[in-house]
C-alpha cells in the first residue's frame, strides 16, 4: 500500500529512514544511557543493512 502512496521511495529506503528516526528517538528516551545506546546501535545497524541491500540491487 505504501508503494502506491509514495512511488518515489523504495520500501527498503523508507524503512531505513524509519529506523534512523527510531535511532534518534532512542537517544532521547527516558531510559538508562546503556539502554539508549543499545537501542540506537540496533536501529542504526538495521538502517545500514537496509541501505546496503538497496545499493546491492
BAFITI-560836 format. One record per residue (C-alpha): residue number from 1; x, y, z. Coordinates in Angstrom, 1 decimal. Layout:
% BAFITI-560836
<r i="NUM" x="X" y="Y" z="Z"/>
...
% end
This chain:
% BAFITI-560836
<r i="1" x="0.0" y="0.0" z="0.0"/>
<r i="2" x="2.8" y="2.4" z="0.8"/>
<r i="3" x="4.3" y="1.9" z="-2.6"/>
<r i="4" x="1.1" y="3.3" z="-4.1"/>
<r i="5" x="1.2" y="6.3" z="-1.9"/>
<r i="6" x="4.9" y="7.1" z="-2.3"/>
<r i="7" x="6.1" y="5.7" z="-5.6"/>
<r i="8" x="9.4" y="7.5" z="-5.5"/>
<r i="9" x="10.6" y="5.8" z="-2.3"/>
<r i="10" x="11.5" y="2.1" z="-2.3"/>
<r i="11" x="10.2" y="0.1" z="0.7"/>
<r i="12" x="13.7" y="-0.6" z="2.0"/>
<r i="13" x="14.7" y="3.1" z="1.7"/>
<r i="14" x="11.7" y="4.2" z="3.6"/>
<r i="15" x="12.2" y="1.5" z="6.3"/>
<r i="16" x="15.9" y="2.6" z="6.6"/>
<r i="17" x="14.7" y="6.2" z="7.2"/>
<r i="18" x="12.2" y="5.0" z="9.8"/>
<r i="19" x="15.0" y="3.1" z="11.6"/>
<r i="20" x="17.2" y="6.2" z="11.6"/>
<r i="21" x="14.3" y="8.1" z="13.1"/>
<r i="22" x="13.8" y="5.5" z="15.8"/>
<r i="23" x="17.5" y="5.5" z="16.5"/>
<r i="24" x="17.4" y="9.3" z="17.1"/>
<r i="25" x="14.3" y="8.9" z="19.3"/>
<r i="26" x="16.1" y="6.2" z="21.3"/>
<r i="27" x="18.8" y="8.6" z="22.3"/>
<r i="28" x="16.3" y="10.9" z="24.0"/>
<r i="29" x="14.1" y="8.2" z="25.6"/>
<r i="30" x="13.6" y="8.0" z="29.3"/>
<r i="31" x="16.0" y="5.1" z="29.9"/>
<r i="32" x="19.5" y="4.5" z="31.1"/>
<r i="33" x="22.4" y="5.5" z="28.9"/>
<r i="34" x="23.3" y="1.9" z="28.3"/>
<r i="35" x="19.8" y="1.0" z="27.1"/>
<r i="36" x="19.6" y="4.1" z="24.9"/>
<r i="37" x="22.9" y="3.3" z="23.3"/>
<r i="38" x="21.9" y="-0.3" z="22.7"/>
<r i="39" x="18.6" y="0.7" z="21.0"/>
<r i="40" x="20.4" y="3.4" z="19.0"/>
<r i="41" x="23.0" y="0.9" z="17.7"/>
<r i="42" x="20.4" y="-1.7" z="17.0"/>
<r i="43" x="18.3" y="0.7" z="14.8"/>
<r i="44" x="21.3" y="2.1" z="13.1"/>
<r i="45" x="22.6" y="-1.4" z="12.2"/>
<r i="46" x="19.2" y="-2.2" z="10.7"/>
<r i="47" x="19.2" y="1.0" z="8.7"/>
<r i="48" x="22.7" y="0.4" z="7.4"/>
<r i="49" x="21.8" y="-3.2" z="6.4"/>
<r i="50" x="18.7" y="-2.0" z="4.5"/>
<r i="51" x="20.7" y="0.7" z="2.7"/>
<r i="52" x="23.3" y="-1.9" z="1.8"/>
<r i="53" x="20.6" y="-4.1" z="0.3"/>
<r i="54" x="19.3" y="-1.1" z="-1.7"/>
<r i="55" x="22.8" y="-0.4" z="-3.1"/>
<r i="56" x="23.3" y="-4.1" z="-4.0"/>
<r i="57" x="20.1" y="-4.3" z="-6.1"/>
% end
